[in-house]
């Protein structure tokens, strides 16, 4: 089972991080499930299996609703990591029914399609303003000038976070998300714990203020949300707000810069998009597929599971490779070709099943708004320098994307 180590799959190798897709092709050719010793995980590279496992109830984002750490054969996390796990483990992404069902139902009462659609003019105005400033400067970093400030401002606006406090959000989020990488370092864990404490304390004060004076914002909506006597606890509200911020902008930020980097590398596709802005909806979906912002999603095996004749035992961890699944030739015609007109595009970049991304409609609005603003206001946008890839695997992005206008 150590065959994977001899393949090109190496999530710490800069060459792999630059382009993991050839290694994924090797994995798919090798089998439907492969054990990877460095992370003690079973890798699942094919689209049909990933799609099915995202709906498989013998898997879970947590196991603590059924087992203790010891019963599950796992070592409890270090005590010093407790603030991170308290924050993370009360968010619906890391819960299973019945808690997941209850929290998602309550959050959905505040996070409705109408709420999201009502934000559309604000998102489009903000995207236009950010791109206008980039055009006025003549050059800039697409990451810091457009891709980051747009979704951070939108989710902060939804949550009701005052303008003056918004610069705190992105650093907190980045530090917390460092714990989602494979085998995070002690330094990454320390940063995540510190950010978890600071972010939680900030939100606890904000929730208290909204209890005294409710507003027309998501925090107030979460406080008011109830169903058959159920309400969110304060910790669930804090964890939900952090999850909405982290998930609500990390994917959008990285999808934006990964997408434009892909467009610059495929000038014929970029020219077609510039000539026909009606391609924006399919372009957004194709760019999410082509260079997937979330490359891997993990699940615990709650009951023994068989995949292609291999038994994966209870207590094991499965790593579903979204980036590989999105390049599976059994599902996508010529998957390594960027095709902005691709119609049959069942990518799984927003996951599937009960953990399907609740913010997917908002992410699509944001990605389309920034793309249209750049196409309209910066039609001569060009790459100014080759970008550097972030040294991360799970959350795939760039350090920056330098561009010039005109």
C-alpha positions as CSV (number, residue, x, y, z in Angstrom):
1,X,0.0,0.0,0.0
2,X,3.0,2.3,0.0
3,X,2.8,2.6,-3.8
4,X,1.4,6.1,-3.4
5,X,4.7,7.3,-2.0
6,X,6.4,6.4,-5.3
7,X,3.9,8.4,-7.3
8,X,4.2,12.1,-8.0
9,X,1.6,12.8,-5.2
10,X,3.5,14.8,-2.6
11,X,1.5,17.7,-1.0
12,X,4.6,19.3,0.3
13,X,6.6,19.4,-2.9
14,X,6.5,22.8,-4.7
15,X,6.5,21.1,-8.1
16,X,3.4,19.2,-7.1
17,X,1.7,22.3,-5.7
18,X,2.4,24.2,-8.9
19,X,0.5,21.5,-10.9
20,X,-1.0,18.6,-9.0
21,X,-3.2,17.4,-11.9
22,X,-0.7,15.0,-13.6
23,X,-0.2,13.3,-10.2
24,X,-4.0,13.0,-9.8
25,X,-4.1,11.2,-13.2
26,X,-1.6,8.7,-11.9
27,X,-3.7,8.1,-8.8
28,X,-6.9,7.6,-10.8
29,X,-5.1,5.1,-13.0
30,X,-3.7,3.3,-10.0
31,X,-7.1,2.6,-8.3
32,X,-10.2,3.9,-6.7
33,X,-8.7,4.1,-3.2
34,X,-5.1,4.2,-2.1
35,X,-3.5,4.4,1.3
36,X,-1.1,7.3,1.9
37,X,1.1,6.7,4.9
38,X,2.5,10.2,5.5
39,X,-1.0,11.5,6.5
40,X,-2.5,8.1,7.5
41,X,-5.3,8.6,5.0
42,X,-7.1,6.7,2.3
43,X,-7.1,8.8,-0.9
44,X,-10.1,8.7,-3.2
45,X,-9.3,10.3,-6.6
46,X,-12.3,9.5,-8.8
47,X,-15.4,11.6,-9.3
48,X,-18.0,8.9,-9.0
49,X,-16.5,7.7,-5.7
50,X,-16.1,11.2,-4.2
51,X,-19.6,12.1,-5.2
52,X,-21.0,9.0,-3.6
53,X,-18.9,9.2,-0.4
54,X,-20.0,12.8,0.1
55,X,-23.5,11.4,0.6
56,X,-22.4,8.3,2.5
57,X,-23.8,8.1,6.1
58,X,-21.1,5.6,7.2
59,X,-18.7,8.6,7.0
60,X,-18.8,11.7,9.2
61,X,-17.0,15.0,9.6
62,X,-16.9,14.1,13.3
63,X,-17.1,10.9,15.2
64,X,-17.7,12.4,18.7
65,X,-21.5,12.1,18.3
66,X,-21.0,8.3,18.5
67,X,-17.6,7.6,20.0
68,X,-15.1,9.0,22.4
69,X,-11.6,9.6,21.0
70,X,-10.4,6.4,22.8
71,X,-13.3,4.2,21.5
72,X,-12.5,5.4,18.0
73,X,-8.8,4.6,18.4
74,X,-7.7,8.3,18.1
75,X,-5.6,10.4,20.4
76,X,-7.5,13.5,21.7
77,X,-6.1,16.8,20.5
78,X,-3.6,18.5,22.7
79,X,-5.2,20.6,25.5
80,X,-3.5,23.7,24.3
81,X,-5.5,23.4,21.0
82,X,-8.8,23.5,22.8
83,X,-9.9,27.1,21.8
84,X,-9.5,26.1,18.1
85,X,-11.4,22.9,18.5
86,X,-14.2,24.5,20.5
87,X,-14.7,27.0,17.8
88,X,-14.3,24.6,14.9
89,X,-16.3,21.7,16.4
90,X,-19.5,23.7,17.0
91,X,-19.8,24.8,13.3
92,X,-22.2,22.9,11.2
93,X,-19.4,21.9,8.7
94,X,-17.9,19.7,11.4
95,X,-21.1,18.3,12.9
96,X,-23.3,15.4,11.9
97,X,-27.0,14.9,12.5
98,X,-28.9,15.6,14.6
99,X,-26.9,18.7,15.6
100,X,-25.9,19.5,12.0
101,X,-29.6,19.3,10.9
102,X,-30.8,21.5,13.7
103,X,-28.1,24.2,13.2
104,X,-28.3,24.2,9.4
105,X,-32.1,24.6,9.6
106,X,-31.8,27.5,12.0
107,X,-29.0,29.2,10.0
108,X,-31.0,28.8,6.8
109,X,-33.8,30.9,8.4
110,X,-31.3,33.8,8.5
111,X,-29.3,33.0,5.4
112,X,-32.1,32.8,2.9
113,X,-31.9,33.0,-0.9
114,X,-33.8,36.3,-0.7
115,X,-31.2,37.6,1.7
116,X,-28.4,36.7,-0.7
117,X,-30.2,38.0,-3.7
118,X,-30.8,41.3,-1.9
119,X,-27.0,41.7,-1.6
120,X,-26.5,41.5,-5.4
121,X,-26.6,45.3,-6.1
122,X,-24.2,45.9,-3.2
123,X,-21.8,43.2,-4.5
124,X,-21.9,44.6,-8.0
125,X,-21.3,48.2,-6.8
126,X,-18.4,47.1,-4.6
127,X,-16.8,45.1,-7.3
128,X,-17.1,48.0,-9.7
129,X,-15.6,50.4,-7.2
130,X,-12.6,48.1,-6.4
131,X,-11.9,47.5,-10.1
132,X,-12.2,51.3,-10.8
133,X,-9.5,52.0,-8.2
134,X,-7.3,49.3,-9.8
135,X,-7.8,50.9,-13.3
136,X,-7.1,54.4,-11.9
137,X,-3.8,53.1,-10.4
138,X,-2.9,51.4,-13.7
139,X,-1.6,48.4,-12.0
140,X,-1.9,46.4,-8.8
141,X,-2.3,43.0,-7.1
142,X,-5.6,41.4,-8.2
143,X,-5.5,39.4,-4.9
144,X,-5.3,42.3,-2.4
145,X,-7.0,44.9,-4.5
146,X,-10.1,43.0,-5.7
147,X,-10.2,39.3,-4.8
148,X,-9.8,39.7,-1.0
149,X,-11.7,42.9,-0.2
150,X,-14.8,42.0,-2.1
151,X,-16.0,38.8,-0.3
152,X,-14.6,39.9,3.1
153,X,-16.7,43.2,2.8
154,X,-19.8,41.3,1.7
155,X,-19.8,38.7,4.5
156,X,-18.9,41.5,7.0
157,X,-21.8,43.5,5.7
158,X,-24.1,40.5,6.1
159,X,-22.9,39.8,9.7
160,X,-23.1,43.5,10.6
161,X,-19.4,43.9,11.5
162,X,-18.5,47.6,11.6
163,X,-16.2,49.0,8.9
164,X,-13.5,49.9,11.4
165,X,-13.2,46.2,12.5
166,X,-13.1,44.6,9.1
167,X,-9.3,44.6,8.7
168,X,-9.2,42.1,11.6
169,X,-11.1,39.5,9.8
170,X,-8.8,38.3,7.0
171,X,-5.8,37.7,9.2
172,X,-7.9,35.8,11.8
173,X,-9.4,33.7,9.0
174,X,-6.0,32.9,7.4
175,X,-4.5,31.8,10.7
176,X,-7.5,29.6,11.6
177,X,-7.5,28.0,8.1
178,X,-3.9,27.1,8.5
179,X,-5.1,24.2,10.7
180,X,-6.9,22.6,7.7
181,X,-3.7,21.8,5.9
182,X,-2.2,18.3,6.1
183,X,-0.1,17.8,9.3
184,X,0.0,21.5,10.3
185,X,3.1,22.7,12.2
186,X,3.2,23.6,15.9
187,X,3.6,27.3,14.8
188,X,0.5,27.1,12.6
189,X,-1.5,25.5,15.4
190,X,-0.3,28.3,17.8
191,X,-1.5,31.0,15.3
192,X,-4.8,29.2,14.9
193,X,-5.4,29.0,18.6
194,X,-4.6,32.7,19.1
195,X,-6.9,33.7,16.3
196,X,-9.7,31.5,17.6
197,X,-9.5,33.2,21.0
198,X,-9.4,36.7,19.6
199,X,-12.1,36.1,17.0
200,X,-14.4,34.4,19.5
201,X,-14.0,37.2,22.1
202,X,-14.8,39.8,19.4
203,X,-17.9,38.0,18.3
204,X,-19.1,37.4,21.8
205,X,-19.0,41.1,22.4
206,X,-20.8,41.8,19.1
207,X,-23.5,39.2,19.9
208,X,-24.1,40.9,23.2
209,X,-24.4,44.3,21.5
210,X,-26.9,42.8,19.0
211,X,-29.0,41.3,21.8
212,X,-29.3,44.8,23.3
213,X,-29.9,46.5,19.9
214,X,-30.9,44.1,17.1
215,X,-30.2,45.2,13.6
216,X,-31.0,44.1,10.1
217,X,-27.9,41.7,9.9
218,X,-27.1,38.1,10.0
219,X,-25.9,38.1,13.7
220,X,-29.3,39.5,14.7
221,X,-31.0,37.0,12.5
222,X,-29.0,34.1,14.2
223,X,-30.0,35.4,17.6
224,X,-33.7,35.5,16.6
225,X,-33.8,32.2,14.7
226,X,-35.7,29.5,16.4
227,X,-37.7,26.4,15.5
228,X,-39.9,24.3,17.7
229,X,-38.3,25.8,20.8
230,X,-34.7,25.3,19.5
231,X,-32.3,28.2,19.4
232,X,-28.6,28.4,18.6
233,X,-26.4,28.5,21.7
234,X,-23.9,31.4,21.9
235,X,-21.0,29.1,20.9
236,X,-23.0,27.8,17.9
237,X,-23.6,31.4,16.8
238,X,-19.9,32.3,17.2
239,X,-18.8,29.1,15.3
240,X,-21.4,29.8,12.6
241,X,-20.3,33.4,12.1
242,X,-16.6,32.3,11.8
243,X,-17.5,29.4,9.4
244,X,-19.5,31.8,7.2
245,X,-16.6,34.2,7.1
246,X,-13.9,31.6,6.5
247,X,-15.8,29.5,4.0
248,X,-17.6,32.5,2.6
249,X,-14.4,34.2,1.4
250,X,-11.5,31.8,1.3
251,X,-13.0,29.9,-1.7
252,X,-14.0,33.0,-3.4
253,X,-10.7,34.7,-3.0
254,X,-8.8,31.7,-4.3
255,X,-11.3,30.9,-7.1
256,X,-10.8,34.5,-8.3
257,X,-7.0,34.5,-8.5
258,X,-6.7,30.9,-9.6
259,X,-9.3,31.7,-12.3
260,X,-7.6,34.8,-13.7
261,X,-4.2,33.0,-13.6
262,X,-5.8,30.2,-15.7
263,X,-7.3,32.8,-18.1
264,X,-3.9,34.5,-18.6
265,X,-2.4,31.1,-19.4
266,X,-5.2,30.4,-21.9
267,X,-5.3,33.6,-24.0
268,X,-7.8,32.2,-26.6
269,X,-10.3,31.5,-23.9
270,X,-9.8,34.9,-22.3
271,X,-10.3,36.6,-25.7
272,X,-13.5,34.6,-26.2
273,X,-14.7,35.8,-22.8
274,X,-13.9,39.4,-23.5
275,X,-15.7,39.2,-26.8
276,X,-18.8,37.6,-25.2
277,X,-19.7,38.5,-21.6
278,X,-22.7,36.1,-21.7
279,X,-20.1,33.4,-21.1
280,X,-19.6,34.6,-17.5
281,X,-21.9,32.1,-15.8
282,X,-20.3,29.0,-17.5
283,X,-16.9,30.6,-17.1
284,X,-17.4,30.8,-13.3
285,X,-18.3,27.1,-13.1
286,X,-15.5,26.0,-15.4
287,X,-12.8,28.0,-13.5
288,X,-14.0,26.5,-10.2
289,X,-13.6,23.1,-11.8
290,X,-10.4,23.7,-13.7
291,X,-8.3,24.8,-10.7
292,X,-10.3,23.8,-7.6
293,X,-9.8,26.2,-4.6
294,X,-10.5,23.4,-2.1
295,X,-8.4,20.4,-3.2
296,X,-9.2,17.9,-0.4
297,X,-12.1,17.2,2.0
298,X,-11.8,14.7,4.9
299,X,-14.3,12.3,6.4
300,X,-14.0,9.8,9.3
301,X,-15.1,6.2,8.7
302,X,-17.8,5.5,11.3
303,X,-18.5,2.0,10.2
304,X,-16.4,-0.4,8.0
305,X,-16.7,0.5,4.4
306,X,-15.7,-1.4,1.2
307,X,-14.4,0.4,-1.9
308,X,-13.5,-1.7,-4.9
309,X,-12.8,-4.8,-2.8
310,X,-10.7,-2.9,-0.2
311,X,-12.2,-2.7,3.3
312,X,-11.6,0.7,5.0
313,X,-12.0,0.1,8.7
314,X,-13.9,2.1,11.3
315,X,-11.5,4.7,12.7
316,X,-9.7,5.4,9.4
317,X,-9.8,8.7,7.6
318,X,-10.7,9.2,4.0
319,X,-9.4,12.1,2.0
320,X,-11.6,12.9,-1.0
321,X,-9.5,14.6,-3.7
322,X,-11.8,17.3,-5.1
323,X,-9.2,18.6,-7.6
324,X,-8.7,15.1,-9.0
325,X,-12.4,14.4,-9.2
326,X,-12.9,17.6,-11.1
327,X,-10.4,16.4,-13.7
328,X,-11.8,12.8,-14.1
329,X,-12.0,12.0,-17.8
330,X,-14.9,9.6,-17.1
331,X,-17.0,12.6,-16.3
332,X,-15.4,15.6,-18.1
333,X,-14.5,15.6,-21.8
334,X,-10.9,16.7,-22.2
335,X,-10.7,17.7,-18.4
336,X,-7.3,19.3,-18.7
337,X,-8.6,21.8,-21.3
338,X,-10.1,25.0,-20.1
339,X,-13.4,25.4,-21.9
340,X,-15.5,28.4,-20.8
341,X,-18.4,27.1,-22.9
342,X,-18.6,23.8,-21.0
343,X,-22.2,23.1,-20.3
344,X,-22.1,19.6,-18.8
345,X,-20.1,20.5,-15.7
346,X,-21.0,18.6,-12.5
347,X,-18.0,19.8,-10.6
348,X,-17.9,19.2,-6.8
349,X,-16.1,22.4,-5.8
350,X,-19.0,23.2,-3.5
351,X,-19.1,19.7,-2.1
352,X,-22.4,17.7,-2.0
353,X,-24.8,16.0,0.3
354,X,-25.8,17.4,3.7
355,X,-22.6,19.5,3.8
356,X,-23.2,21.2,0.4
357,X,-21.9,24.8,0.7
358,X,-24.7,26.9,2.1
359,X,-22.9,30.0,0.6
360,X,-22.6,28.7,-2.9
361,X,-25.2,31.1,-4.3
362,X,-23.4,34.1,-2.7
363,X,-20.0,32.8,-4.0
364,X,-21.4,32.6,-7.6
365,X,-22.8,36.2,-7.3
366,X,-19.4,37.5,-6.1
367,X,-17.3,35.6,-8.7
368,X,-19.6,36.8,-11.5
369,X,-19.6,40.4,-10.3
370,X,-15.8,40.7,-10.1
371,X,-15.4,39.0,-13.4
372,X,-17.9,41.3,-15.2
373,X,-16.4,44.4,-13.5
374,X,-12.9,43.4,-14.7
375,X,-14.1,42.5,-18.2
376,X,-16.0,45.8,-18.5
377,X,-13.7,48.3,-16.8
378,X,-10.3,46.7,-17.4
379,X,-10.7,45.0,-20.9
380,X,-6.9,45.3,-21.5
381,X,-5.9,43.7,-18.2
382,X,-2.6,41.8,-18.5
383,X,-0.3,39.8,-16.3
384,X,2.6,41.9,-14.9
385,X,4.6,39.1,-13.3
386,X,4.6,35.3,-12.9
387,X,2.7,34.6,-9.6
388,X,4.0,32.5,-6.7
389,X,1.9,29.6,-5.5
390,X,1.1,29.6,-1.8
391,X,2.8,26.6,0.0
392,X,-0.6,25.1,0.8
393,X,-2.2,22.0,-0.6
394,X,-5.8,21.8,0.8
395,X,-6.7,25.4,0.3
396,X,-5.2,26.2,-3.1
397,X,-4.2,29.8,-4.0
398,X,-1.6,32.3,-5.0
399,X,0.6,34.7,-2.9
400,X,-0.6,37.4,-5.3
401,X,-1.4,38.2,-8.9
402,X,0.3,41.3,-10.3
403,X,-1.6,42.9,-13.2
404,X,-1.4,46.0,-15.4
405,X,-4.2,47.9,-17.1
406,X,-3.6,49.3,-20.6
